[in-house]
Amino acid sequence: MQTDPYTGPVPAAVSSPEEETERSAWSNHRTRLLILGGVIALAVAYMVYAAFPGNTLYFVTVSEFVDDPKLHDGQTLRVAGALAPDTFRREDGSTLSRFSLGDKQIDVPGITPGSPQMEASYVGVLPDLFFNPHSEIILEGHYDGREGVFATDNILVKCPSKYQSIQAENPDLMPGAAAPAQSY
């Protein structure tokens, strides 16, 4: 037992006001640190979410887009396909392009025969591989119901692999086989 010079012995179970103040100060610091940590975690989570808004866009093929009228409401989305032959148009001196996309054939250049086509427009410089028949084109934008055209804000072109383009151009060549010798 502790003794107090003014009141006598003090039981051990009773704590002094200084100890209570010290315990509440520790509790306040701990609470403040937990709140600060939570705020920082929420801020970091929001910054990560805000940094990648384009990754949350809905991704469809040309057939899915044409067949689903709910996608024609002007929402921003991505549509993947291939450039339809002989559909690209641009006036001289203009950056406005008009073209059609169709469903891309797997491992073969061009669009799938009989696939629906979607009219699209784009203002700007086109990517280098836009006209490559092996490339898959991804349009990001929205459908303009007044014009009946998909208004493109951004164009992404997936580069074709060399293996696919060689095999597509030479269907008789087996995978892993040597190329046929050329005679001169």
MOPEMO-V585377 format. One record per helix or strand. SS is the DSSP state (A for helix, B for strand). FROM is the first residue (numbers start at 0). LEN is the number of residues. If there is no record, write none. Layout:
ss->{SS | SS}
from->{FROM | FROM}
len->{LEN | LEN}
//
This chain:
ss->{B | B | A | A | B | A | A | B | B | B | B | B | B | A | B | B | A}
from->{1 | 7 | 16 | 52 | 58 | 61 | 68 | 76 | 88 | 95 | 103 | 110 | 116 | 127 | 135 | 148 | 161}
len->{3 | 3 | 35 | 4 | 3 | 6 | 4 | 7 | 2 | 7 | 1 | 1 | 7 | 4 | 9 | 10 | 8}
//
